Amino acid sequence: RAVLCGVTTDDASQYPHGSMPQLRPIFSSIQSVWDDARAVIGEESNDILIPLTHQPIAADAILVDRIAADENLTGRVPIILGGHDRVVRVDETSAGGATIVKAGSNGCDVAIIDIWWSTKDELAHRRVSILPVFDFEPDPSMTAFCAAKIDFLYSMMATPVSVLDGLSNQDDRITSTKHHHPHDVLSQVLLMAKRATKKHSVDLALISAAAIRPGAFSLLKIGEPLLVHDLFDGLVHDSPMCIINFPGSVIADAVRSSRFDASIAFGEHQSNADKYLHCDASVELSSSHDILAIDGEPFIARQNYIVLLDRALLLDADHSGRLHAAGAHPSLHPRRAARLRGSISGPTPPIELLHTYVEENQLSVPSLELTTPIKSLIVEFCMRDTWRRVVGFGKWDDHHDLPHDVFLAVIHQTFEHMDENKDGAITIADLLSTFDLVAKSIPSAPLVAKLIASLDRSATGRVDREKLVLVAF
């Protein structure tokens, strides 16, 4: 028999603030699982242990050495199935050690592992093959599942997510009476992402020009809603956003220098133009790109600020390029590789001042697992903002200091009003009826489904009273 044991990293820096689990060393956790299993199946049983890990390859290698040195585990762990690194990797070890297998995260490769053994004292043998998924016939049920998700995504493209306000305080540019200025649209989009991370007390949000398709948002007319399509069309990369503390002086220098470099960029220096840093609409800038204020408060260079920004801006150029090329494993199917090459415009270049500060101060750059793509943050903000309006709290920033008991009373009152058939939950029919009364218009079906999905984590299609409380999150 085989005992499976799942463990994740015990590196505390890899977990978000406020969500720290109770950590225990991985090796002692594996020992405990093995001891508990042997107590049930017997000390003399001819069994093996297969750890499923989620940690860097270097940590997996240390785990292999510790297992090999343990008298109870040595020879009993032929394979470690690893995650986290997002690349295909097979590391063979010396006799008695485990083979580390990582199949990557792009869904393009399958790891097939054969393990066989006969006696308690015989080391388990193993054989590992990495095959492209295109070698297999598509599973009908999974094909249908993917098709339904893709259809839903396309149906969402024409769904409004927000109506933009007027000009921001970014600078004194002139905007057409018919169209928003693209920079102004982006600054407000960034403000939505910032507000979506309000629980982390984020002060400002930054993103570079490399994450934006040239010409994006230029056709968005004043008074027209921002559509999901506009987000996916304009923001060309996933742009995994993370949260880091920076001194105000570092932020100010990074913004100013990035815009200076972009202003002199031409020809082969296009990468400099890609480094132009955009700020959210709460940031007031001078004509010379100095930060004057944030959220109406004077900017203080010696003060620390919590910044939401693209993780790639903090990495060295080589690492940023490697991440961008992740998935280009030799076994990648040519058709898939061609599609990847055709859909990616290039890596997001780092901002040298930010990268240098992180390196010199030995700050931990959050892993990709701790980041959220910017489009996901924006959609989450828009959905939750709509919910807040429905229950009478107004825009996202209004009433955030409402006393807890008063807030709960409003939630219960709103729930009773929306639950017209008194079945204990809000359904799509209930929501449509309420929107007709409160919003004076019936939203499209995809938006309603997305609204419910934003609270219905269990995918039941219904929202109960407890889930409705999440509107104040």
Disulfide bonds with the S-S distance in Angstrom:
none
